[in-house]
Amino acid sequence: MEELEMQVVYIEQLIENGNLEELETFLNELNISDVEELIDELPEHGALFLETLSLKRAVNVFRILDFPTQERIFKKLSATKIREIINEMPPDDRTSFLGELKGDVVKRLIIMLSPEERKEALSLLGYPEDSVGRLMTPDYITVKAHWSITRILDHIRRYGGASETIDVLYVIDSDGKLIDDIRIKDILLAEPDMRVGDLIDNRLISLNANDPQEDAVTIFRMNNRVALPVVDEQGIMLGIVTIDDILWVANEEYTEDMQRFGGTEALDEPYLDVSILHLVKKRAGWLIVLFLGQLLTATVIEHFETQVASVVFLFALMPLIISSGGNSGSQASTLVIQAMALGEVTLVDWWRVMKREIISGTILGLILGVLGFIRIATWQFFTDNYGEHWALVALVVSLSLVGVVLLGSLTGSMLPFLLRRLGADPASSSAPFVSTLVDVTGLLIYFSFITLILSGVLL
């Protein structure tokens, strides 16, 4: 941190003195991650940094910035620099950037591209938003099954510089259909006169261009790959997706899920860059839904109020009941959503999950039910608050806890499946939403046991 502060002071002095040559030398010697930190510290000079850096380094810095920073800097760059950067950017990063911009801006930038780059960009932008097609790059190396190792190495030397990665080579037939992929390690260790066909193991893993990006994250995670090929419905190879793009997608998905799980819509920009009005709009919808849900809670209480008004301590025990249901529901929802995100659970597993939650929810409910009974008995021993029928009150609390915890576990675990089946994001079954839903049903369970067990005794 001290080093960064010293760099900031030094750069401010260079800019103030107009010493741009020394600034260029200094910036070009830094790691691109260090330049990114300097842009965060000195956002007003972000455009100047990119204008000063060599083109290749400027592109590498620009592509790792978040979109709001990219957009802010882009507005201040010269037309010449804009043209240079967007033409030099890797196709996948350029597609990601253009996909975030408004239509009229995209049109102006597309015109700045060379004919070849323009065709490439329009092709990638033609895929659905959040699809694998938006992530892929057409810069990769293909080989044929009849090629020798010597020919492959010559091919890599000639075209490898333009490829996104040479860690993996892709075997295609004469029609461009993907046959298999081969690691560069296998090529380097093979005998010079061997053929590509001798190295094929037919364990191909590929992505479809129209697959959701979050599915690609799961496939990368399960198969430990640095790059995967992308094909169309006929198996024709279209491009590759590399691990760096997948890490960005995984980070965005995680951020969105955490925001939704907290009971708010996902933010499109970093928190501190979002206007107050936009922040309110993102949060108001869920708060209104939760408020309406709590109105049902109030309605249930009002309905039973006259029946239990004579026994005030029954109202005092309500938070004990409904909080337990909400907590168990939130736990179950969190576990299932995480399992879905990791690919451990799919829609077809709903019945297996339900059976597990019925058993675990019942056991957890019994544990809390016993603790609830002990709590009533202990208070009765020291205070005599519950009178001669304290055992019946304890029974009401215990049975209510068993029912509410079981219901919370089932609700929290099944709601993500329902949302996924309807095509919604399972993370929308947020903790506040599950808690509100269980609050209403939990009170119905509690007051039903009160009416069933205590009628004619305390009521």
C-alpha positions in Angstrom: 0.0 0.0 0.0 2.9 2.4 0.8 4.4 1.6 -2.6 1.2 2.4 -4.3 0.9 5.7 -2.5 4.4 6.6 -3.5 3.6 5.8 -7.1 0.5 8.0 -7.0 2.5 10.9 -5.6 5.3 10.4 -8.2 2.8 10.2 -11.1 1.0 13.3 -10.0 4.3 15.2 -10.0 5.1 14.0 -13.5 1.7 15.1 -14.8 1.9 18.4 -13.0 5.3 19.1 -14.6 4.2 17.9 -18.0 6.9 15.2 -18.1 4.9 12.7 -20.3 8.0 10.9 -21.7 9.1 9.9 -18.2 5.4 9.0 -17.4 5.3 6.7 -20.4 8.6 5.0 -19.4 7.4 4.5 -15.8 3.9 3.1 -16.8 5.4 0.7 -19.4 7.6 -0.8 -16.8 4.7 -1.6 -14.4 2.6 -4.8 -14.4 -0.8 -4.2 -16.0 -2.4 -5.0 -12.6 -0.4 -2.1 -11.1 -1.6 0.2 -13.8 -5.2 -0.9 -13.1 -4.7 0.1 -9.4 -3.3 3.5 -10.4 -6.4 4.1 -12.5 -8.6 3.2 -9.5 -6.5 5.7 -7.4 -6.4 8.4 -10.1 -9.6 7.9 -12.1 -9.3 11.4 -13.7 -6.1 10.4 -15.4 -7.2 7.0 -16.6 -7.6 8.1 -20.2 -4.1 9.8 -20.1 -2.6 6.5 -18.9 -4.0 4.6 -21.9 -3.0 7.3 -24.3 0.6 7.2 -22.9 1.0 3.4 -22.7 2.2 1.4 -25.7 -0.8 0.0 -27.7 -0.4 -3.6 -26.6 -0.1 -2.7 -22.9 -3.0 -0.2 -23.2 -5.2 -3.0 -24.6 -4.1 -5.4 -21.8 -4.9 -2.8 -19.2 -8.2 -1.8 -20.7 -9.5 -5.4 -21.0 -9.1 -6.1 -17.2 -11.0 -3.0 -16.2 -14.6 -3.2 -15.1 -17.1 -1.9 -17.6 -18.1 1.3 -15.8 -14.4 2.3 -15.7 -13.9 1.2 -19.4 -16.9 3.3 -20.4 -15.7 6.4 -18.5 -12.2 6.2 -20.0 -13.5 5.5 -23.5 -15.4 8.8 -23.5 -12.2 10.7 -22.9 -9.9 8.9 -25.4 -9.0 10.3 -28.8 -10.7 8.8 -31.8 -7.4 7.5 -33.0 -6.7 5.7 -29.7 -10.2 4.3 -29.7 -9.8 2.9 -33.2 -6.4 1.3 -32.3 -7.7 -0.3 -29.0 -10.9 -1.8 -30.4 -9.1 -3.2 -33.4 -6.3 -4.7 -31.2 -8.6 -6.1 -28.5 -9.0 -9.9 -28.5 -12.4 -10.8 -30.1 -14.0 -12.2 -26.9 -13.0 -9.1 -24.8 -14.2 -6.8 -27.6 -17.5 -8.6 -27.8 -18.0 -8.4 -24.0 -17.3 -4.6 -24.1 -19.5 -3.9 -27.1 -22.3 -6.0 -25.6 -22.5 -3.7 -22.6 -22.7 -0.5 -24.7 -25.8 1.2 -26.1 -26.8 0.5 -29.7 -25.8 3.8 -31.2 -22.4 3.7 -29.6 -21.8 0.1 -30.8 -22.7 1.1 -34.4 -20.1 3.9 -34.3 -17.4 1.6 -32.9 -18.2 -1.2 -35.4 -17.5 1.2 -38.2 -14.0 1.8 -36.8 -13.1 -1.8 -37.1 -11.3 -3.3 -40.1 -13.5 -5.3 -42.5 -12.2 -8.6 -41.1 -12.6 -7.5 -37.4 -16.0 -6.1 -38.2 -17.2 -9.3 -39.6 -15.9 -11.2 -36.6 -17.5 -8.8 -34.1 -20.9 -8.9 -35.8 -20.8 -12.7 -35.8 -20.0 -12.9 -32.1 -22.6 -10.2 -31.2 -25.2 -12.3 -33.0 -25.3 -14.9 -30.3 -27.7 -14.5 -27.4 -26.6 -12.4 -24.4 -25.0 -14.5 -21.7 -24.4 -17.4 -24.1 -21.1 -19.1 -24.7 -21.0 -17.6 -28.2 -20.4 -14.2 -26.6 -17.3 -15.5 -24.8 -15.5 -17.4 -27.5 -12.6 -16.2 -29.6 -11.9 -17.4 -33.2 -8.1 -17.2 -32.5 -7.0 -20.8 -32.1 -4.9 -23.5 -33.9 -6.4 -26.4 -35.7 -4.6 -29.4 -37.2 -5.6 -32.4 -39.3 -5.5 -36.0 -38.3 -3.0 -37.1 -41.0 -0.4 -34.4 -40.1 2.9 -35.4 -38.7 4.3 -33.9 -35.5 7.0 -32.1 -37.5 4.3 -30.4 -39.6 2.3 -29.4 -36.5 5.3 -27.7 -34.9 6.0 -25.8 -38.2 2.3 -24.8 -38.2 2.5 -23.5 -34.6 5.6 -21.4 -35.3 3.8 -19.8 -38.3 0.4 -19.2 -36.7 0.8 -19.6 -33.0 1.5 -15.9 -32.4 -2.1 -15.0 -33.4 -3.7 -17.7 -31.2 -5.3 -17.0 -27.8 -3.5 -20.0 -26.5 -1.4 -22.8 -27.8 -1.8 -25.0 -24.7 -4.4 -27.0 -26.7 -4.6 -27.8 -30.4 -7.9 -28.9 -32.1 -8.2 -31.7 -34.6 -10.8 -31.0 -37.3 -11.8 -32.9 -40.5 -12.1 -31.5 -44.0 -15.5 -30.0 -43.3 -14.4 -28.2 -40.2 -16.1 -30.6 -37.8 -14.3 -31.0 -34.5 -12.8 -34.5 -33.9 -10.7 -34.1 -30.8 -8.3 -31.8 -28.9 -4.7 -32.5 -28.1 -2.5 -30.9 -25.4 0.7 -29.2 -26.5 2.5 -31.4 -23.9 1.5 -34.5 -25.9 2.8 -33.0 -29.1 6.1 -32.0 -27.7 6.7 -35.4 -26.2 5.7 -37.4 -29.3 8.2 -38.7 -31.9 8.6 -36.4 -35.0 7.2 -39.0 -37.4 4.0 -39.8 -35.5 0.7 -38.6 -36.8 -2.0 -36.6 -35.0 -4.4 -39.5 -35.4 -2.1 -41.6 -33.2 -2.6 -39.2 -30.3 -6.4 -38.9 -30.4 -8.0 -40.4 -27.3 -11.7 -39.6 -28.2 -12.3 -38.0 -24.8 -13.5 -34.7 -26.3 -15.3 -32.2 -24.2 -16.9 -29.2 -26.0 -19.3 -26.4 -25.5 -22.3 -25.4 -27.7 -22.3 -21.7 -28.8 -25.9 -21.3 -27.5 -25.2 -22.8 -24.1 -25.7 -20.5 -21.1 -22.4 -19.1 -19.8 -23.0 -20.5 -16.3 -23.2 -24.0 -17.7 -19.7 -23.4 -19.2 -18.5 -22.4 -15.7 -19.6 -25.8 -14.3 -18.0 -27.7 -17.2 -14.7 -26.0 -16.7 -14.8 -26.6 -13.0 -15.6 -30.3 -13.4 -13.0 -31.0 -16.1 -10.0 -28.9 -15.0 -9.4 -27.3 -18.4 -7.6 -24.0 -19.5 -9.6 -23.8 -22.7 -12.6 -25.6 -24.3 -13.7 -25.7 -28.0 -17.1 -24.3 -29.0 -19.2 -26.0 -31.7 -22.5 -25.4 -33.4 -25.4 -27.9 -33.6 -23.6 -29.8 -36.4 -20.4 -30.1 -34.5 -18.6 -27.5 -36.6 -15.9 -25.8 -34.6 -16.5 -22.1 -34.2 -14.0 -20.9 -31.5 -12.6 -21.5 -28.1 -13.4 -20.2 -24.6 -10.4 -19.8 -22.2 -10.3 -20.0 -18.5 -9.7 -16.2 -17.9 -13.1 -15.4 -19.5 -14.8 -18.1 -17.4 -13.3 -16.7 -14.2 -14.9 -13.3 -15.0 -18.3 -15.0 -15.6 -18.0 -17.0 -12.4 -17.2 -13.8 -10.5 -20.2 -12.0 -12.0 -22.5 -14.9 -11.3 -21.4 -15.1 -7.7 -21.9 -11.4 -7.2 -25.4 -11.5 -8.8 -26.4 -14.5 -6.7 -25.2 -12.9 -3.5 -27.1 -9.7 -4.2 -30.3 -11.6 -5.1 -29.9 -13.9 -2.1 -29.7 -10.8 0.1 -33.1 -9.7 -1.2 -32.1 -7.2 -3.9 -31.8 -7.1 -7.7 -28.3 -7.6 -9.1 -26.4 -4.3 -9.5 -25.1 -3.5 -13.0 -22.2 -1.5 -11.6 -19.9 -1.4 -8.6 -21.8 -0.3 -5.4 -20.0 3.0 -5.1 -20.6 3.9 -8.7 -24.4 3.3 -8.5 -26.6 6.4 -8.0 -28.8 6.6 -4.9 -31.9 6.6 -7.1 -30.8 3.5 -9.0 -29.9 1.8 -5.7 -33.3 2.5 -4.3 -35.0 1.2 -7.5 -33.0 -2.0 -7.3 -34.0 -2.6 -3.6 -37.5 -1.2 -3.6 -39.1 -4.1 -5.5 -38.0 -6.8 -3.2 -38.8 -4.7 -0.1 -42.4 -4.2 -1.3 -42.8 -7.9 -2.0 -41.5 -8.7 1.5 -43.6 -6.0 3.1 -46.8 -7.5 1.5 -45.7 -10.9 2.8 -45.4 -9.5 6.3 -48.9 -8.1 5.9 -50.1 -11.7 5.8 -48.2 -12.3 9.0 -50.1 -9.4 10.6 -53.4 -10.8 9.3 -52.8 -14.2 10.8 -52.0 -12.6 14.2 -55.1 -10.4 14.1 -57.2 -13.5 13.3 -56.1 -15.4 16.4 -55.7 -12.4 18.6 -59.0 -12.6 20.3 -58.6 -16.3 21.0 -55.2 -16.0 22.8 -55.5 -12.5 24.2 -56.0 -13.8 27.7 -52.7 -15.6 27.6 -50.1 -12.9 26.9 -47.1 -15.2 27.2 -48.2 -17.1 24.1 -47.5 -14.0 22.0 -44.1 -13.6 23.7 -43.1 -17.1 22.4 -43.9 -16.3 18.8 -40.4 -15.0 17.8 -39.0 -18.2 19.1 -41.1 -20.2 16.7 -41.0 -18.1 13.5 -37.3 -17.3 13.7 -36.5 -21.0 13.9 -38.5 -21.7 10.8 -36.9 -18.8 8.9 -33.4 -19.9 9.9 -33.9 -23.5 8.8 -35.4 -22.3 5.5 -32.5 -20.0 4.8 -30.0 -22.8 5.6 -31.8 -25.2 3.2 -32.1 -22.6 0.5 -28.4 -21.7 0.7 -27.3 -25.3 0.5 -29.5 -26.2 -2.4 -28.6 -23.0 -4.4 -24.9 -23.7 -3.8 -25.3 -27.3 -4.9 -27.1 -26.1 -8.1 -24.4 -23.6 -8.8 -21.7 -26.3 -8.5 -23.6 -28.7 -10.7 -24.0 -31.2 -7.8 -27.8 -31.0 -8.0 -30.1 -30.7 -11.1 -33.9 -30.6 -11.5 -34.2 -34.4 -11.7 -32.8 -34.6 -8.1 -35.7 -32.7 -6.5 -37.3 -35.9 -5.0 -33.9 -37.0 -3.5 -33.4 -33.6 -2.0 -37.0 -33.5 -0.6 -36.5 -36.9 1.1 -33.2 -35.7 2.7 -34.8 -32.5 3.9 -37.8 -34.3 5.4 -35.5 -36.5 7.4 -33.0 -33.8 8.4 -35.8 -31.2 9.0 -37.6 -33.6 11.3 -34.4 -34.3 13.3 -33.5 -30.6 13.5 -37.1 -29.8 14.6 -37.0 -32.5 17.3 -33.7 -31.1 18.6 -35.1 -27.6 18.8 -38.4 -29.0 20.1 -36.6 -30.6 23.1 -34.7 -27.4 23.7 -38.0 -25.5 23.6 -39.5 -27.8 26.1 -36.5 -27.5 28.4 -36.7 -23.7 28.1 -40.4 -23.6 29.2 -39.7 -26.1 32.1 -36.7 -24.1 33.3 -38.6 -20.7 33.3 -41.5 -22.4 35.1 -39.2 -23.7 37.8 -37.8 -20.3 38.5 -40.7 -17.9 37.8 -44.0 -19.9 37.6 -44.9 -17.8 34.6 -46.8 -20.5 32.8 -49.0 -21.7 35.6 -50.2 -25.2 36.4 -50.6 -26.1 32.7 -47.0 -25.3 31.8 -46.4 -28.8 30.4 -49.2 -28.3 27.8 -47.6 -24.9 26.8 -44.2 -26.6 26.5 -45.9 -29.3 24.3 -47.3 -26.6 22.0 -43.9 -25.0 21.6 -42.2 -28.3 21.0 -44.6 -29.5 18.4 -44.7 -26.1 16.7 -40.9 -26.1 16.4 -40.9 -29.5 14.9 -43.5 -28.5 12.3 -42.1 -25.0 11.6 -38.5 -26.3 11.2 -39.6 -29.1 8.9 -41.7 -26.7 6.8 -38.8 -24.2 6.6 -36.5 -26.9 5.4 -38.9 -28.1 2.8 -39.7 -24.6 1.6 -36.1 -23.4 1.5 -35.0 -26.6 -0.4 -37.9 -26.8 -2.9 -38.3 -23.2 -3.9 -35.0 -23.1 -5.9 -36.2 -26.1 -7.8 -39.5 -24.4 -8.6 -37.8 -21.2 -9.7 -35.3 -23.2 -11.9 -38.2 -25.1 -13.4 -40.0 -21.8 -14.3 -36.8 -20.5 -15.9 -35.9 -18.1 -13.1 -32.7 -17.7 -11.2 -32.8 -20.0 -8.1 -30.8 -17.3 -6.2 -34.0 -15.3 -6.3 -35.3 -17.5 -3.5 -33.5 -15.2 -1.2 -33.1 -15.6 2.6 -35.6 -12.7 3.3 -38.1 -14.2 0.9 -37.9 -17.7 2.4 -38.1 -16.2 5.9 -41.2 -14.2 5.1 -42.9 -17.1 3.5 -42.1 -19.4 6.5 -43.2 -16.7 9.0 -46.8 -16.8 7.7 -47.1 -20.6 7.6 -45.2 -20.9 10.9 -47.7 -18.7 12.7 -50.6 -20.8 11.3 -48.9 -23.9 12.7 -48.2 -22.3 16.1 -51.7 -21.0 16.5 -53.3 -24.2 15.3 -51.4 -26.2 18.0 -52.5 -23.6 20.6 -56.1 -23.9 19.5 -55.9 -27.8 19.4 -54.1 -28.3 22.7 -55.0 -25.4 24.9 -58.7 -24.9 24.1 -60.8 -25.4 27.2 -57.6 -25.2 29.3 -56.1 -21.8 29.0 -58.3 -20.4 26.2 
